[in-house]
Amino acid sequence: MSAEIICVGTELLLGDILNTNAQFLALELANLGIPHYYQTVVGDNLDRLKQVLAIASDRSQILIFTGGLGPTPDDLTTETIANFFGVPLIERQDVLEDIARKFAERGREMTPNNHKQALIPKGAEVLPNSSGTAPGIIWQPRPGLILLTFPGVPSEMQQMWRETAVPYLKSQGWGKEIIYSRTLRFWGIGESALAAKVTPFFNLSNPTVAPYASQGEVRLRVSARACSESAAKELIEPVAQQLQQIAGLDYFGSDSDTLASVVGQLLTDADETLSVAESCTGGYLGSLVTSIPGSSNYFLGGVISYDNSVKASLLGVNQSDLYTMGAVSKLVAMQMASGVRSLLSTHWGLSITGIAGPGGGTATKPVGLVYIGLAKPDGIVECCKYQLGQNRSRSSIQHASACNALDLLRRRLLTKHEQGL
């Protein structure tokens, strides 16, 4: 038994509108413990909508439609559903009166085409819309199949879902279990490398483990089906612990954790401060750090040292080294980190210098070459070199550089804590 989400609207296919309805409904179905294997987006076309209905009604037991309930000729959802199941559309006087009342309350005149929104397939129940003019339907056209339709407006759809659809589905025996997920987050390891380490976990049935990657970060989603959230967490916890142990320092947090929030908490716990010096990232590293509430407790500030004169005058980078080694070099990155730490009197100084592209690269210093310097509380400075790839976009290189910098600091903070320093 499973549900399927069918989003209707040519504007979705063209990319004019972001399909947030599908995301909302997917999360809601998980909360109800309703399996959900398919999502379909179809344009405002009667024949193609019928084709989607034929496929979906054969493989799923709950069909959830969004969009296509308006008054214009291209709003075809209700009409197509009635036609597909061979039933007439009946004008509901109560729905018509509700639409007219809403127009009157808004000081607008109801036009004849709005009568279309009062047409409901014979035998279907109205799914009321308290804020908009387009009602939905709840209908069982045949045993074992439930259809629910919603307008495409997200606020209206979400309200209708919570007020009517959820109680209805629960009354039909759904929602006795939930699907709860925890997302483990990793940095510094590729998706294939992590997958190779944890391959046996992909064969689990409850909880399940699935990998996915985004912008250099790898995630493992651990999902469990249970009668309650607490019961699901009990199933997930031992598996999550094993995955974390296998990954070691490559694991940095779960769910809403970010590298910036984790680093912020580590600095707070150690009662230590941070300053940054940035070249190719142009303030992006500082932006990530300060996106965390309370970051003013540990982040004192930064220097965006794009020009070499700023590196020399503010950060104390040796001009001779800038000339001979170049701004994108290990030695300069180390001096930038040490310089900003000294300038702002912080425990840690973090620096980034590199070539973000798309131009400026050479055979010896290609686009994507980045050096990250870290000045530690004891005055020792280290530097890591990264080859982030010549074919990546400028924004992608900047993002990866800032995240690698935070990850380097995170690892050193953890090591320092473990050593009791």
N, C-alpha and C positions, 0 to 999 in steps of 0.2 A: 504494500500500500504506500503510495507516494503522491506528492504534489508536483505541479508544474506551473511555472510562471510564464504568462504570455503577455508581452507588452506590445501594444498596438500604436503605431504612429510612424508615418514616413519621416517625420522630423528626427526620430531616434535613429533611423537608418542613415540619415544624412549627417548625423553628428551635431545637429543644431542644438540638441538638448541632451544633457547628461542623464543617463538612466538611473537615477537614485531610487526609483520605486523598486527595481529588482533587488537592489542591495538591502533595502529596508525589509522587504518581504522575506528574503532569504534568511536574515537574522531572526525574524519573527517565527518563521517555520522551525528553525532550530530550537528556539525557546519553547515551542510546543512539542518538540520531539517528533515532528513530522518529516519523514525522509523527503528529499527534494533533489532530483537527479537532472532535471532539464530546465533550461530557460530559453525562450524563443522571442525574438523581436521580428515583427512583421509589419509591413506598411499598410496604408489605408486602401486595401484592395480586397474586394469581396472574394474573388476566386482563391487568392493566396491565403486569406484568412480561413477559408473553408479547408484548404489543404492542411494548414496547421492544426485545425480542430480535429480532422480525421486522424492525424498521427497522434496528437496528444491524448485524445479520448481513448485511444487504444492501448496506451502504455502507462497512463497515470490516472489516479482516482479523484484527485482534487485539481481542478483547473482554475487558476486565478488570473483574471484578465485586468489589465490597467489600460486606460485610454480608449478613445473611440466612442464615448458616450455623449458627445456634445450635440448641438442642434443642426450642424452643417451637413451637407451631402456626403462629405468624406468621413463622417463619423458612422462607422458601419458595424460596430461590435455587436450590439443587441440584435440588429436586423439579421446579421449573418448567423448568429447562434440560433435564432428562431427558425431561419430557413434551413439550416443544417439538420436540425432535429424534426423538421416538418410540422411545426406548430404555428398558429397565427399569432400576430401581435395584437394585444388588447390595450386600448387606451384606458388608463386608470384615472378616474375622476379625482381621487384623493391626491394622487401625485400631481395632476394638473393644477389643482387648487394650491398645493404647496409651492409649486413653481411661481404661480401668479402672485402669491403672497410675498415671496421673496423679492420679486421685481418691484412690487408696490412699496415694500419697506425701504428699498434703495432709491425710490423716486424715479424708477425707469419703467418704460412701457414694454410689456411682454409682446414679442413678435410671434407671428404664426408658426415659424419654424421651431419654436420651443415646444410646440405640441408633440413633436417627435420624441422628446425626452420622457414623455408620459406613456410611451408604448412599451409594454412589458410582455414577454412571451407567456402564452397561456399556461397556467400551472406554476409559474415562478412567483417567488416572494420578493417583495421590494427590500432592498438593502438601503435604508434611508441615509440621505446626505443632509446633515443639519446645517452645513455652511454654504454649500453650492447648490446649483439647480439640477445637476445630473445625478439621479439616483442610480444605484447599482441593483443587481439581482442576486438572490440566492436560489439555486434551482438544482433539483435532482431529476434530470431528464430521463434517466433510466437507473435501475438499481446499481449501486456501487459506483456512481459517478456524481460528483458535486461540482457545480459551477458557481463561481463568485466573480462579479464584475465590479470594477471601481473606476472612477474618473482618473485621468492622468495627472491632475493637479496633486502634488505630493501631500500638501497639508490636508486636503479633503480625503484623499485615500487613506492616510494614516489614521485620521479620526474615525472614519467608517470601519476600518479594520479593527481598531481597539474596542469601539463601542458595540459593534454588532457581530462582526465576523468571528472574532475570537470566542465570545460566549457561544455562538452557534456551533463552531467546530468542537468545542469542549462538550457541548450537549450531545454531539454525535459520537462521543467516545474518544476523540482525539485529545492530545495534550496531557495524557496521563504520565508521559515521560518527557524528559527534556534532552536536548543534545547540547552539552556544555563543552567549550573548547578553551584551551590554554595555548598561547603561542610563545614558544621559546625562540629567542633572538640571538644571532651569532654574527661576529665580525672577525675578519682575518682568515677565513677559510671559505673555499668555494663550495657551491652547492653539490657538485659531484664528489668532492673530497669528503664532505660531511656525510653525504648519503652512503658512501662506501663504508664509513665507520659504523653506521647505525642501521645497515640494511636489514638485519633480522627484525627490527621493530616495525618495518613496513608490512609485515605479515600478521600483525595483531588485529583482532576483530573488535574488541571493546576493552580499552580505548583503541582508536586508530591513530596512526602517525603518518603525516604527509608533509613533504618538503616543498618550499617555494622560495624564490629569490627576488629581490628588488633593490636596484641601485647599490649593488655591492654587499648588501646585507642578505644573510640566509636565515630562513625561519623554518621551524618545525611546528606544525599545528597538531596538538594532541587533543583528540575529541572523544568524549565518552557519552554513552546513552545511559540514563539512569532515571530513577523516580524523583530525584531532587538534585539541586545544585550541589549540596553537600555530599551526596552519594557519588555524584560524578567526579567531584574533586578527589574523593578517596581513591577512585579508580585511576585517576590521572597522576596523582602525586608520585607513586613509586616509579612509574615509567619516566616522568619528567626528571626525577632525581638521577636515574640511570643515564639518561641522555646528557644531562649536565656534567656528570662525572666523566663520561666518555669524551666530551668536547673540551673539557678543561677550561683554560682561559679564553678560548674562542667563544664561549657562552658569556653574554654580557647582561641579559635581563629577560623579562617576560612581559607579554601583553603590551601595556602602554609605555614601558620603559624605553628610553632612548639612550644613546651613548652620552649625550649631554646631561641627561637627568641622573644617570648612574655616576658619571664623573662628579657631578655636583654633590651627590650624596656622600661619595667617598671623601671629597674635600671637606665637607661639613663635618663628617665623623672624625677626621684627622685634625680639624681646626686649622686648616691650611688655606693659603690663598694662591690665586693664579693670575697671570698676565699673559698676553699673547702679542706676537709680532707677525704681521701678515704681509705677504707680497702678492702672489698670484691669486689668492682667494679674496682679496679686497674687502675684508671685514666679515666674510661669511662665517668664519670660525667664531668670531666674537658674537655674531648674531645667534648662532646655535647655542652658545653658552648662556647668553642672556635671555633666550626664549624660555628658560626655566624659572618659575617663580622663586624668589628668594636668592637668586644668583648674586645679588649685591653683597651677600654675606661672605662670599669667597672669591668673587671676580672683581679685581680692582680696575681693569681697563686694558686697552691695547693700543698698538701703533700700526697703522696701515702704511707701510714703508714701500710704496711702489717705486719711487725714484731712488737711485743709489745715494743721492745726497742726503736723503732722509735716513737711510740705513746708517750712513756714516755719522751724521750730526746728532741724531736722537738715540741711536742704538749702539753707537761706538764701534761699528764695523770698520775694520782696517781698510782704508782706501786702496792700499797696495793690493790687498787680497781681492777686492772687488775688481780691480783692473786685470790682475793676472789669472784669477780663478773664475771670475764672473759671478754675477749675483746668484745664479742658480748653481750652487756648489755646497758641498758638505761643510766646508770651513765657514762660509757666510751664514748658513743656517744655524750653526752652533753659536756664532757670535751674535746673531739676532736674538736667539733664545736667552743667552746670558745677558745681553744688553737690556732687554725688556724686563727681565727679572730684577736687575740692578736698578734700572730707572724707576720702576714702580714699587720696589721693595717687597716683592712677593716671595713665597716659598718656591713656587714653580714658575718657570718661563717656557712658553711653547711657541715655536716659530714655524712658518711655512714659506718656502720659496720654490718656485717652479715655473714651468711653461704650460699655461692653460690652453694656448692655441686660439684660433686655428692656425695662426701664423707664428713666426718667431722661432721655430724649431730648426735644428741643424742635424747633421749626421751624427755628431757626438753628443748633442743635447737635443733630443727629439721632443716634440710635443708630448706631454704626459709625464715628462721627467719631473719629479718633485722630491725635495729634501725637507725633512721635518726634524727640527732640533728641539731638544728638551733639556732645560737647565734645572737641576734638582736642588732640593734644600741644602744639600751638602756642598753645592758649588760644582759638582761634576756635571759635565755636559755630554750628551750623546746625540747621535744623528742617525736617522734611518733614511734610506734611499728607496724610492718607489718608481716603478715604470708602469704608469696607469694606462698606456695605450695611445697610439697616435690617432686612431680613428674615432675616439670618443669626443663628444661635444665639449665645449668650454665649460658649460654649467655642470656637466657630469664630472669632469676632472676637478673642478672646484669643490663639488660635494664630496667626492671620494677623498680629496686631500684633507678637508676639514674633519671628516669622520676618521680617517687614519690617524690624524693628530690626536683626536680625543681618545681613540683606542689605545694609542701608545701611552698616553698619560694614565688611562684606566689600568693598564697592565702594570705599570710601575707603581701606582698607588696600592694595588692589591699585593704586589710583591713586598713592598715596604711594610704593609700591615702584617703580612704573614711572618715576616722576619722580626716583627716587634720593634721596628726602628722608629 
